[in-house]
Amino acid sequence: MAVSNATTESYDCNIQQVKRSEFDVLYYGIFFRDAVVVFRAESKDIPAMPGYSDKQHKGNHGEGQFHISSETYHWHRKNRFYTELTYEQLLGYLSK
């Protein structure tokens, strides 16, 4: 799926086992067919994300999860967007 279809096609990206006490900033992203979209969130802001849950599984302590889907993509793009990279740009960063 292309980035241009991020709000119209059905998908569900589950960002899980987020241990907020282990970091100050979280970078997370989606690999689309034509680009990689990267988002950035401070640990303290994660509980306010749409659909965030800290009840991931039985016995869970200190970790949670959230989803990015066609329904929540716009919120992440508007509030947490960091950068969008082509695969060529990503390869360039990884090859250094």
Residue pairs with C-beta under 8 A, 6 or more apart in sequence:
1 9
1 11
1 32
1 33
2 32
2 33
2 34
3 32
3 34
3 35
3 37
3 84
6 30
6 32
6 37
6 70
6 73
6 77
7 70
7 73
7 74
8 70
9 70
10 69
10 70
11 69
11 70
12 67
12 68
12 69
13 30
13 67
13 68
13 69
14 65
14 66
14 67
15 28
15 65
15 66
15 67
15 68
16 56
16 65
17 56
17 63
17 65
18 26
18 46
18 63
18 64
18 65
18 66
19 62
19 63
20 43
20 44
20 46
20 47
20 62
20 63
20 64
21 43
21 62
23 43
24 42
24 43
25 40
25 41
25 42
25 43
26 40
26 41
26 42
26 43
26 46
27 38
27 39
27 40
27 82
28 38
28 39
28 41
28 68
29 36
29 37
29 38
29 39
30 36
30 37
30 68
30 73
34 86
35 84
35 85
35 86
35 87
36 84
36 85
36 86
36 87
36 90
37 77
37 81
37 83
37 84
38 82
38 83
38 84
38 85
39 76
39 77
39 80
39 81
39 82
40 80
40 81
40 82
41 49
41 80
46 52
46 64
46 66
47 54
47 64
49 66
49 75
49 76
49 80
50 66
50 72
50 75
51 66
51 67
51 72
52 64
52 65
52 66
53 64
53 65
53 66
54 60
54 63
54 64
55 64
56 63
56 64
56 65
68 76
85 93
